[in-house]
Amino acid sequence: MRNIAERLGVILVVALLASGCASTDASGEYDRNYDFAAVERVAVVAVEGAAGQEAAQNQIAAMFNQSLMRKGYSPIERSQIEAVMDEQNFGQSDVTRASGAAELGRILNVDTVMLVNVPNYGETMSMSAQMVDTEDASIVWSASGSARTGAGLSGRAGQFLGAVGGGAAGHQADGGRGAVVGGAAGAVGGKIAGDAMTPERQEQAAKLVVEISESLPDRT
């Protein structure tokens, strides 16, 4: 038991040190005349860049889905988006423009779609995001930012951080039982994140997505 506690303690210390090493800078703007309260279903239809790493792109899309949920929106699962793209013969390049993304959004029956680009995926990560109305392909929100970090964690630390975060969220929602369920789910999510990205990239992306999403109006 002591060895386990010591190992967890070391991981926690490293995690805390890493969280203090990242710096982010982000800004965004939205259409003041657009009714965001009328938006419910949103689809993150494209994530470009991230050095072309599909696993990292999927993880970034999942991070944006979480931010959208916190803002009161209902994001569509990426697997559902990909299934419709295959069925309708949409190429990835077709949905990186506002018009093509809006067309796919109409097929998905969503109110808006989101486009994400990660052009720089190194020690400094840059990211931009746009929300597009599916009816007229107008851009209703746009934001960008960058994050820099020199921190390092292991994939196991990512799993541990996921468990901590999931456990805390679960505890707030449903007491002790929620903490157990949330912790288990968080550990799985953290493990996936650790496998998809290096620990530095995981930290950068998570912080950057949160900062970028701050300028997106809440649905309610």
C-alpha positions in Angstrom: 0.0 0.0 0.0 2.8 2.4 0.9 4.5 1.8 -2.5 1.3 2.5 -4.3 0.7 5.6 -2.4 4.2 6.8 -3.0 3.9 6.2 -6.7 0.6 8.1 -6.9 2.1 10.9 -4.9 5.0 11.2 -7.4 2.6 11.2 -10.3 0.5 13.9 -8.7 3.5 16.1 -8.0 4.6 15.8 -11.6 1.1 16.6 -12.8 0.8 19.6 -10.6 4.2 20.9 -11.8 3.2 20.3 -15.4 0.0 22.2 -15.0 1.8 25.3 -13.8 4.2 25.3 -16.8 1.8 25.9 -19.6 0.9 29.4 -20.7 -2.0 30.2 -23.1 -3.2 33.2 -25.0 -6.6 33.2 -26.8 -9.2 35.6 -28.1 -12.5 35.4 -30.0 -15.5 37.2 -31.3 -19.1 36.3 -32.1 -22.0 37.8 -34.1 -23.9 40.0 -31.7 -27.1 39.6 -33.7 -27.1 35.8 -33.8 -29.4 33.9 -31.5 -27.2 31.4 -29.8 -30.1 30.4 -27.5 -31.8 28.9 -30.6 -28.8 26.6 -31.3 -29.0 23.1 -29.8 -27.3 20.5 -31.9 -23.7 21.2 -32.9 -21.2 19.0 -34.9 -17.4 19.4 -34.9 -17.1 18.3 -38.5 -13.4 19.0 -39.2 -10.2 19.1 -37.3 -7.3 20.0 -39.5 -3.6 20.0 -38.7 -2.2 18.5 -35.5 0.6 17.1 -37.8 -2.0 15.0 -39.6 -2.3 12.7 -36.6 -5.9 11.3 -36.7 -5.8 10.1 -33.0 -4.8 13.6 -31.9 -7.5 15.2 -34.1 -10.1 12.9 -32.6 -9.0 13.8 -29.1 -9.2 17.5 -29.8 -12.7 17.1 -31.3 -13.7 15.3 -28.1 -12.3 18.2 -26.0 -14.4 20.7 -28.0 -17.4 18.4 -27.5 -16.9 18.7 -23.7 -16.6 22.4 -23.9 -19.8 22.6 -26.0 -21.6 20.6 -23.4 -20.5 22.9 -20.7 -21.8 25.8 -22.7 -25.3 24.1 -22.9 -25.0 22.8 -26.5 -25.6 19.2 -27.6 -22.6 18.0 -29.7 -22.9 15.1 -32.1 -20.6 12.0 -31.7 -17.7 12.0 -34.1 -18.4 8.4 -35.1 -21.9 9.5 -36.3 -20.4 12.4 -38.3 -17.9 10.1 -40.0 -20.6 7.5 -40.8 -22.7 10.2 -42.6 -19.6 11.5 -44.4 -18.8 8.0 -45.7 -22.5 7.4 -46.7 -22.7 10.8 -48.5 -19.2 10.5 -50.1 -18.0 13.6 -48.3 -14.2 14.0 -48.4 -12.4 15.7 -45.5 -11.4 18.5 -47.8 -15.1 19.1 -48.6 -15.9 20.1 -45.0 -13.0 22.4 -44.3 -14.8 25.3 -46.0 -17.9 27.0 -44.5 -20.1 26.1 -47.4 -19.2 22.4 -47.4 -19.4 22.1 -43.6 -22.8 23.8 -43.6 -24.1 21.3 -46.2 -22.9 18.4 -44.1 -24.5 20.0 -41.1 -27.9 20.2 -42.9 -27.6 16.4 -43.6 -26.8 15.8 -40.0 -29.8 18.0 -39.0 -27.7 20.2 -36.7 -28.1 23.9 -36.2 -24.4 24.8 -36.4 -21.1 23.1 -37.3 -17.6 23.7 -35.9 -14.3 23.8 -37.9 -11.0 23.5 -36.0 -7.5 24.0 -37.3 -4.2 23.2 -35.5 -1.5 24.6 -37.8 1.3 24.5 -35.2 1.7 21.3 -33.3 5.1 21.7 -31.6 6.4 23.2 -28.4 4.1 26.1 -29.2 0.6 24.9 -30.3 -1.7 27.3 -32.2 -5.4 26.6 -32.8 -8.4 28.3 -34.3 -12.1 27.4 -34.3 -15.2 28.7 -36.1 -18.9 28.0 -35.6 -20.9 28.1 -38.8 -24.7 28.4 -39.2 -25.9 25.5 -41.4 -28.7 27.5 -42.9 -26.7 30.2 -44.7 -23.1 29.1 -44.0 -22.4 32.3 -42.1 -19.6 32.3 -39.5 -21.2 33.2 -36.2 -18.2 32.7 -33.9 -14.5 32.6 -34.5 -11.6 32.3 -32.0 -7.9 31.5 -32.0 -5.0 31.1 -29.6 -1.7 29.5 -28.8 -0.3 27.6 -25.9 3.3 26.9 -24.9 4.6 24.4 -22.5 7.9 22.6 -21.6 6.3 20.2 -19.2 6.4 16.4 -19.4 4.2 13.7 -18.2 3.9 10.0 -18.8 0.8 8.4 -20.5 0.1 6.9 -17.1 0.0 10.4 -15.6 -2.6 11.3 -18.2 -4.7 8.4 -17.0 -4.3 9.5 -13.4 -5.3 13.1 -14.2 -8.3 11.8 -16.1 -9.3 9.7 -13.0 -8.9 12.7 -10.7 -10.9 15.0 -13.0 -13.6 12.4 -13.6 -13.9 11.5 -10.0 -14.3 15.1 -9.0 -17.0 15.7 -11.6 -18.8 12.5 -10.6 -18.7 13.4 -6.9 -20.3 16.7 -7.5 -23.0 15.1 -9.6 -23.9 12.1 -7.4 -21.8 11.9 -4.2 -19.5 9.0 -3.6 -21.1 6.6 -6.2 -20.7 9.3 -8.8 -17.0 9.7 -7.9 -16.4 6.0 -8.5 -18.2 6.0 -11.9 -16.7 9.4 -12.9 -13.2 8.2 -11.8 -13.4 5.1 -13.9 -14.6 7.0 -16.9 -12.0 9.6 -16.4 -9.3 7.1 -16.2 -10.3 5.6 -19.5 -10.5 9.0 -21.1 -7.1 10.0 -19.7 -5.5 6.8 -21.0 -6.9 7.5 -24.5 -5.6 11.0 -24.3 -2.2 9.8 -23.2 -2.0 7.3 -26.1 -3.3 9.8 -28.7 -0.9 12.7 -27.8 2.3 13.2 -26.0 1.7 14.5 -22.5 2.9 17.9 -23.5 0.4 18.1 -26.4 -2.4 16.8 -24.2 -1.8 19.6 -21.7 -1.5 22.2 -24.4 -4.6 21.1 -26.3 -6.8 20.9 -23.2 -5.8 24.3 -21.9 -6.1 25.9 -25.3 -9.6 24.4 -26.0 -10.8 25.8 -22.7 -9.4 29.2 -23.4 -10.7 29.4 -26.9 -14.2 28.3 -25.9 -14.4 31.0 -23.3 -15.5 33.5 -26.0 -18.3 31.3 -27.3 -21.6 32.5 -25.8 -23.5 30.1 -23.5 -26.6 28.7 -25.1 -28.8 29.9 -22.1 
